[in-house]
Amino acid sequence: MHVLNNISSLPEAAAYDVVVIGAGGAGMAAALFAAIDGASVLLVEHTGFVGGTTALSAGTTWIPGTHHSASVNKSDTLADAARYLTNAVGERTPATLRQAFLDNGAQAIKHAEANSELKFRACAKHPDYISELGGSTLNGQALEPLPFDGRLLGDLFSLLRPPIPEFTVLGGMMVDRSDINNLLGMTKSWTSLKHSARLLLRHAGDRLCHPRGTRLVMGNALVARLLYSLSL
């Protein structure tokens, strides 16, 4: 992927198989899948940052039936996921579209992970957001992006939309649920103390060279992984 400051700098004869308008999470994912399948792709973004609202979010990706799901919830079924999806979405989308999502979601995750730096995990405790609906589960269907080292982006790191302040501490150190638990328990557990010490030392080093922490989690990690994959 070539990064251009202005689309007018494109050669007049430039041609692409796929043009994606908007470099939010969905747009970047569309560009990545097209590129994985061999298409030449132009990704266009109006603002000075990539990531859209995905970069500001927790980055949870709801895909039932993946190999990650089986690692934490062996009783999870696509039938339950279909019931939950119908209860949550209702008739606002065609049933055939919902079924296509369920039939192909797991393979899409496997395909992306095998051919890019997009990596996910399923947490032992991550209930569906509307947990009172029939078909919901306590874990397995909601996937989180793995943390990402923003230093790998090089100059592209400056294009990444910063997270909301609520997801950071100490002037730009991103933390997720696991980090918060360890920081709160650092005086009670040797494991939490080691985890917290690594975070703090890493952030101290980051602030010598970067305007914010480069250990990225949640939505920032998801967007960074998409951006890094597109740059390779």
C-alpha positions, 0 to 999 in steps of 0.5 A: 500500500502506498500512502499519499497525502493527496489523491490528486498526486495519483498518476492520471493512468492509475487503475485499481481493481477495487476502490474503498472509500473510508478507512474505518474498520469496515473499509480497511477490512474490505481493502485487506480481503480484496488485497489478500485475494490478489486485487489491486486496491486504493483505500481513500480516507477524507480525514487525517487519520485511519480507523474511524470509530473502530479506533475509538472502540473496544474493538470487539468483533462478533463472529460465532463458530470460530476456532477461537470460540471452541477454545473457551466454549465447546457448547456454543452452536451456530443455531444459538447464535442464529437465534440470538442474532434474530432476537437482536436484529429482528427483521431489519436485515433479510434472514438470508443475509444473517445466515450468510454471515453465520455460514461464512464468518468463521472461515473469514476469520481463519482466512484473514489470520492465515494471510495477514497480521490480523489476529484475534482471541476469545476470552473466558469471560466475554458475554454477548452485549444483550445478554438477556436475549435468547441464544446469547452466550457468556463467551466465545462469540465475541472476539478481541484483537490481540495487542499490537506493537505500534512501533512496527508501523514506523512512520504510519503510526502517526496515521492511526487515530488515537484512542479515547482518553478513557482507554488510557492512563499515565498520559497515553498508555492504553490498557484493556480489562486484563491490564486494569485487573493486574494494575489494581492487583499489583500489590496482591499478586506476583503475577500482577506485579510482573505484568504491571511492571512490564507495562510501566517500563514499556510506557516509560520507554515509549514516552522518550520517543513517541507522543503516546504509548505504542502498545496498542489494545482493543480498537486501536490494535484492530486498526493497527493490525489492519494498517500494518497488514495493508502496508506489507 
